[in-house]
Amino acid sequence: MTSTGKPGRDATMREALAYVARHPGIWPRFAALLVRHVAGKARFYMMCWRAGYRVSTVRRLARENAPQT
C-alpha cells in the first residue's frame, strides 16, 4: 500500500486502521461495518455450538466442500 492511497485488499490490519484513523468522516461507517462483522461472527459461533460442532471442524468441512476454481 502506498501512504497516499486507500488500502488495498492485501493491506495489513495496521494499514487499514491507520487509514481509518486519518479519515474521521468514515468512522461511523467503519463502526457499523465492525459491528456487522462481530455480529456475524457471533452468529456463526452460536450456530456451530448449537449444532454441536467445533468451529474448526465446520471451517475444514467448508474448505473441503468448496468448489474448485
ABEGO torsion letter per residue (X at the ends): XBAABBBBAABBAAAAAAAAAABAAAAAAAAAAAAAAAAAAAAAAAAAAAAGBBAAAAAAAAAAABBBX
